[in-house]
Amino acid sequence: MTASLKDETLQSYAERLKALGSPVRLRILLMLTETKRPLHIKAVAERLGIDYAAVYRHVETLKRAGLLEIYEVGRSRVLTPTRPDSIKAFLELLNSLVEKPT
């Protein structure tokens, strides 16, 4: 990567990083990448112990950032990460950045 990145590219990066700036949203992404199948928003809310409406707002933020997709299945909304391997790698990178060196 170079210092000559376009402003539009940097803006796109900033928007995604802002979407990742919430522990709840990180937990949602982590949960979705650890499962091998899409999850209903209701199931995510139950696992996190958070109100459905609050989880839905977080999910919408992640969707706008292009980090997950929402599919309508009957009356339910099902979530799936857009690039699970990239998200996992990013979360691992974050972990390595905050770990204390041994």
N, C-alpha and C positions, 0 to 999 in steps of 0.2 A: 504494500500500500504506500501511496505517496502523499505528500502534503498538498498536492495539486487536485484533490478531489473537488468536484463541482459542488456548489452551494446546495443544489437540489438533492444530491446524494447525501450530504451531511445532514440536511433537514430530515430526510427519510430515516437516517440512522437515529437521529435525536428523537423522532416520533416513536420509533420502536423501543428505544431505551426508556423513554418516558412510560410507555405501556408496561414495561418490565419493572418499573420502579415501585411496585407494590408487593409485599410479601404474599398477599392473598393471590395475586395474579401469578406469581412465580409458583406457588403451591398448586394452582390449577393446572398450569403447564406441566409441572413435574408429574402430577397425577395422570394426566393424559398421555404423557410419553412413557410412563411405566406400565400402562395397560396396553394390551395388544388389540384392543377394540375401542370403538367410540363409546362415550359415556353420556347418559342423559344429564342435563343440567341439574335435575332434581337429585340424582345420585351424587353428583359433585357437591351440591349444597349439604346433603346429609353427611357425607364423609368429612367435610370441613367443619360441620356444625355451625353453618352460617345460613342466614335467611336466603331463600330462593331469589328474592328480588335483588339483594345485594350481590349475590353470585352472578346474576344475569347482567348487572351493570358492569362488573369486572370482565365478563365474557365479551360484552359488546366492545369494550376498550381493546381487548386482545384481537377481536375480529377486525376492527378498524385498522389495527397495526399490521394486519395480514399474518398473524401468528396462529390463528385457528379458524376453523370453519364451523358454521352452525347449519345443521340439516333438520328440516321438518320431517318427523316421522309420526304420522297421525297428528295427535295433538301435542306431542312431545318434541322437545328440541334436543338434538344429539350433537355432541361436540367431538371434533377431531383436530389434532394439530396439523398445520399445513406442511411442516417439515420436521417430523419428530426427531430424526437423526441430528439435524442441525441444532434443534432446540436442546437436545441432550448434550451435545458437544459444547454449546454455549454455556449451559449450566455447569458443566464440568470445568470449563475455563474459569468461570466466576469462582467456583470452589477453589481452584488452584491459586487464584489471585488473592483470596482472603486467608488461605491457610498460612500458618506461621511456618517459616523454614525450620527444618530440623538440623 
